[in-house]
Amino acid sequence: FAICIIALYIAFYYNTIMAWALYYLLSSFRATLPWTTCNNQWNTPNCTHYLSTDLNVSWTNSSISPAEEFY
């Protein structure tokens, strides 16, 4: 009985990791990568979009990058 429970636990763990990998792989084929902008539904008001060309971006202690919120 214990072996079946352990095998089930390992299967759930493995399938979760594989689902994350597949999700990130498919997300990387979009025209605009979802972790580069703050215009997504999961972004919070603390999301701060910046590029190397943006000189007027001010960071605060509560600022979060879009990539950090995606992952």
The 8 nearest C-alpha neighbors of each residue, nearest first, counted from 0:
[[1, 3, 2, 4, 5, 6, 7, 8],
 [2, 0, 4, 3, 5, 6, 7, 8],
 [1, 3, 5, 4, 0, 6, 7, 8],
 [2, 4, 6, 0, 1, 5, 7, 8],
 [5, 3, 7, 1, 2, 6, 8, 0],
 [4, 6, 8, 2, 7, 3, 1, 9],
 [7, 5, 3, 9, 8, 4, 2, 10],
 [6, 8, 10, 4, 5, 9, 3, 11],
 [7, 9, 5, 11, 6, 10, 4, 12],
 [10, 8, 12, 6, 11, 7, 13, 5],
 [9, 11, 7, 13, 12, 8, 14, 6],
 [12, 10, 14, 8, 9, 13, 15, 7],
 [11, 13, 9, 15, 10, 14, 8, 16],
 [14, 12, 10, 16, 15, 11, 9, 17],
 [15, 13, 17, 11, 16, 12, 10, 18],
 [14, 16, 18, 12, 17, 13, 11, 19],
 [17, 15, 19, 13, 18, 14, 20, 12],
 [16, 18, 14, 20, 15, 19, 21, 13],
 [17, 19, 15, 21, 20, 16, 14, 22],
 [20, 18, 22, 16, 17, 21, 23, 15],
 [21, 19, 17, 23, 18, 22, 24, 16],
 [20, 22, 24, 18, 19, 23, 25, 17],
 [21, 23, 19, 25, 24, 20, 18, 26],
 [24, 22, 26, 20, 25, 21, 19, 27],
 [25, 23, 21, 27, 22, 26, 20, 28],
 [24, 26, 22, 27, 23, 28, 21, 29],
 [27, 25, 23, 24, 28, 29, 22, 32],
 [26, 28, 24, 25, 29, 32, 23, 33],
 [29, 27, 26, 25, 30, 24, 32, 31],
 [30, 28, 31, 27, 32, 26, 25, 33],
 [29, 31, 32, 28, 27, 33, 26, 35],
 [32, 30, 29, 33, 35, 36, 28, 27],
 [31, 33, 34, 35, 29, 27, 30, 26],
 [34, 32, 35, 31, 36, 26, 39, 69],
 [33, 35, 66, 65, 32, 69, 36, 68],
 [36, 34, 33, 32, 65, 66, 37, 48],
 [37, 35, 38, 65, 34, 48, 33, 39],
 [36, 38, 65, 39, 42, 46, 48, 47],
 [39, 37, 36, 40, 42, 33, 41, 65],
 [40, 38, 41, 42, 37, 36, 33, 34],
 [39, 41, 42, 38, 43, 37, 33, 69],
 [42, 40, 39, 43, 68, 69, 38, 37],
 [43, 41, 39, 40, 37, 46, 68, 44],
 [42, 44, 45, 46, 41, 68, 37, 40],
 [43, 45, 46, 42, 47, 37, 62, 63],
 [46, 44, 62, 43, 63, 61, 47, 42],
 [47, 45, 63, 44, 43, 64, 65, 62],
 [48, 46, 64, 63, 62, 45, 49, 65],
 [49, 47, 37, 36, 64, 46, 65, 50],
 [48, 50, 53, 47, 56, 51, 64, 52],
 [51, 49, 53, 52, 48, 54, 56, 35],
 [50, 52, 53, 49, 54, 56, 48, 55],
 [51, 53, 50, 54, 49, 55, 56, 48],
 [54, 52, 50, 51, 55, 49, 56, 48],
 [53, 55, 56, 52, 51, 50, 49, 57],
 [56, 54, 53, 57, 49, 52, 58, 50],
 [57, 55, 54, 53, 58, 49, 47, 48],
 [56, 58, 55, 59, 47, 54, 62, 49],
 [59, 57, 62, 56, 60, 47, 61, 63],
 [58, 60, 62, 61, 57, 63, 45, 47],
 [59, 61, 62, 58, 63, 45, 57, 47],
 [60, 62, 59, 45, 63, 58, 46, 47],
 [63, 61, 45, 59, 60, 58, 47, 46],
 [62, 64, 46, 45, 47, 61, 67, 65],
 [63, 65, 67, 47, 66, 46, 48, 68],
 [64, 66, 68, 34, 67, 37, 35, 36],
 [67, 65, 34, 69, 68, 64, 70, 35],
 [66, 68, 64, 65, 70, 69, 63, 34],
 [67, 69, 65, 66, 70, 42, 64, 63],
 [70, 68, 66, 67, 34, 65, 33, 41],
 [69, 67, 68, 66, 34, 65, 23, 19]]
